[in-house]
Amino acid sequence: MASEGQASTSSNAFSFISKGWREVKDSADADLQLMKHRANEFKNLATSFDRELENLFKFNSASAIRSSPRSEIDFVKRLQPKLSEFRRVYSSPDFSKKVLEKWGPRSRIRIDLSAIKNALVSEGENRDGVMEFDRVRRGRPLKFSEFWGEWKGDGEAEDEERQSNKDWEPIRALKTRLKEFEKREFLGGFKNSEFVEKFKSSLKSMYKEPEESKAVPPLDVTELLACLVRQSEPFLDQLGVRRNVCEKIVESLCSKSKNQLLHPLSSGESSVLDSENINDELDLRIASVLQSTGHSYDGGFWTDHAKNDPSDQKRHVAIVTTASLPWMTGTAVNPLFRAAYLAESAKQNVTLLVPWLCKSDQEIVYPSDVTFTSPEEQETYIRNWLEERVGFKADFKISFYPGKFSKERRSIIPAGDTSQFIPSKDADIAILEEPEHLNWYHHGKRWTDKFNHVVGVVHTNYLEYIKREKNGALQAFFVKHINNWVTRAYCDKVLRLSAATQDLPRSVICNVHGVNPKFLRIGEKVAADRELGEETFSKGAYFLGKMVWAKGYRELIDLLAKHKNNLDGFKLDVYGNGEDANEVQSTAKSLDLNLNFLKGRDHADDSLHGYKVFINPSVSDVLCTATAEALAMGKFVVCANHPSNEFFRSFPNCLTYETPEDFVAKVKEAMESDPKPLTPEQRYNLSWEAATQRFMEYSDLDKVLNIDNNGAKSSIGNGKKISKSASVPSLTGMVDGGLAFAHYCLTGNEFLRLCTGAIPGTRDYDKQHCKDLHLLPPHVENPIYGW
């Protein structure tokens, strides 16, 4: 046992010694490699110095001879052989070997530059002048004693410093001599000669002057307060402080410092501050301060960075809507035209994403018993309908997502995560038609995380519809805040077709809808027939719309019943189908109203061309498409003085009324006179070309499509581009991200979904959708792993 212990001890000792020797050997090898590397670097530096000196003396020799004294040229010629001798020394193949041999703890590397130095000194003494090279280094003149010190060992450099007064005197002579040449009258042309310019540029190339950083003034108190107020808009909105009040506060705070700091980027230009560009100016101001500090904000807690990079590729626009043909509703028709006209420009690829209904829902929703067995069949129907009306073949893609029809809400509710039906490679710009409707029960990826820019277009005044239901006021209160919630969480910009809709965060009011080109052609034909003296309108008044009470039928029956005697002999044809058709017709019959109910039909149908007056008393519409179509056809329109009709008031054939008595007067006026022909400008304002142009402007899509490749909004100031999105942390963004996360958690609970009116089983699509759309089952598409 003892012998085994001794053997083990000896083995351990030997192993320890071997390990220590290997470490010493590795360390020595590493030191040797480092010394070799430093020697090679030194050699390269010397070679670079030699190249610079050769460039210095190889300038335009002919020009130098013409403009310089003969003695100066002789000096250069005598100096060049010394340079060649110096180059042979440090260019020798065994130079690195000699350096390594002499490299020790106390050894000093010496390079003999005395030949060059003595040549310069002797020339300076012979010429009785003072020479100096003035070279900028680290913001101060580089003195030649320092230059020699760089090429000598530390000890020799110290020796040179001790004799600086002696060695410096001849070296200074060069610059002084050059200045004397410039002052001489007979060498007046030498100052601007090519030789001098190249000489100066060579000195500058040897060492570049560092760029001076321009200091940016820090943010003052008023700007910080303005930023805080703007970022706190979500909280202030919930407290009842309206957005325009916050904007006025921000504008007031910024105006106090506009003369000092609002335009630090260009000192010469004046600041232009108004309500339209105040946010951009403040963003740029904050971004410039952050940029000057070197700070870069990469996103917050809720930010998803896995977005599509739009650089070096064609941009893509995805239009997501809540309805599809053959259901003739605004959210089926208008997004279809928007996709066609956005794709017509060929500047971006376009995809229209529409709901797919199973056979049982199709039979309820689609008119005239029209059903489809496959998405491809429905797509063919949609494209044929569109091409017949626009007159060109629209080049865009049509995709489908699973949807279910809600009888209680009379609308289609998405099933599953709608955003997953846009591939990640195409997830660039999203246009959500009815964003609140699409996101009430959205349980999936956040739109603003997947897409670079998200625009919502509000079509429907849901609050007006809900108020008409049982406990409508209470329901409207909750729906108002939910709409606020989901649009803030999922949209970058919201477009409201008129002021009749709910005031939503980040929203602007603009009519971005046009009319079918077919209606404009009908109007042009009517105008041409009138010029020829032909009768254009052979019928009186009509109303067209889905036959539900909320579409204006209640207002229409009340107005006609109240003034039945004043409108004696007035007859109105009503076209429409809907869930309330029987009730509407029985009510009109009980009141003995002169209404003729007919089945619903396309507004462009030939049977409707002869009517002269379109009556629309609805106050629940956001922007009535039928009203725009009637104006395009050259008809009179009698409608309520309501925010939903604000866009149409500029047209002379639009007659608005305030009171029931005024309604009677406008109807009589329209029946007794002829409408005025539309001007070319008025026809253009009704067209989809004009609507698309307004959409591009008000949705910021024109700016987004022309954005710089790094994906950040930017502006030009003082000749340089400053990013203002990637550098500014946003409290609003954190709030929006928190709202989106909370919404995701709540919509994931089936019990809470059912309590808020969701269709059972719509958190994921069902088996029939999987079969129709060729989808994987939800549990396969999004597996949940357990242990």
Secondary structure, 3 states (H helix, E strand, C coil): CHHHHHHHHHHHHHHHHHHHHHHHHHHHHHHHHHHHHHHHHHHHHHHHHHHHHHHHHCCCHHHHHHHCCHHHHHHHHHHHHHHHHHHHHHCCCCHHHHHHHHCCCCCCCCCCCHHHHHHHHHHHHHHCCCECCCEEECCEEECHHHHHHHHCCHHHHHHHHHCHHHHHHHHCHHHHHHHHHHHCHHHHHHCCCHHHHHHHHHHHHHCCCCCCCCCCCCCCHHHHHHHHHHHCHHHHHHCCCCHHHHHHHHHHHHHHCCCCCCCCCCCCCCCCCCCCCHHHHHHHHHHHHHHHHCCCCCCCCCCCCCCCCCCCCCEEEEEECCCCCCCCCHHHHHHHHHHHHHHHCCCEEEEEEEEECCHHHHHHHCHHHCCCCCHHHHHHHHHHHHHHHHCCCCCCEEEEEEEEEECCCCEEEECCCHHHHCCHHHCCEEEEECHHHHHCCCCCCCHHHHCCEEEEEECCCHHHHHHCCCCHHHHHHHHHHHHHHHHHHHCCEEEECCCCCCCCCCEEECCCCCCCHHHHHHHHHHHHHHHCCCCCCCEEEEEECCCCHHHCHHHHHHHHHHCCCCCCCCCEEEECCCCCHHHHHHHHHHCCCCEEEECCCCCCCHHHCCEEEEEECCCCCCCCHHHHHHHHCCCEEEEECCHHHHHHHHCCCEEEECCHHHHHHHHHHHHHCCCCCCCHHHHHHHCHHHHHHHHHHHCCHHHHHCCCCCCCCEEEECCEEEECCCCCCCHHHHHHHHHHHHHHHHHCCHHHHHHCCCCCCCCCCCHHHHHHHCCCCHHHHCCCCCC
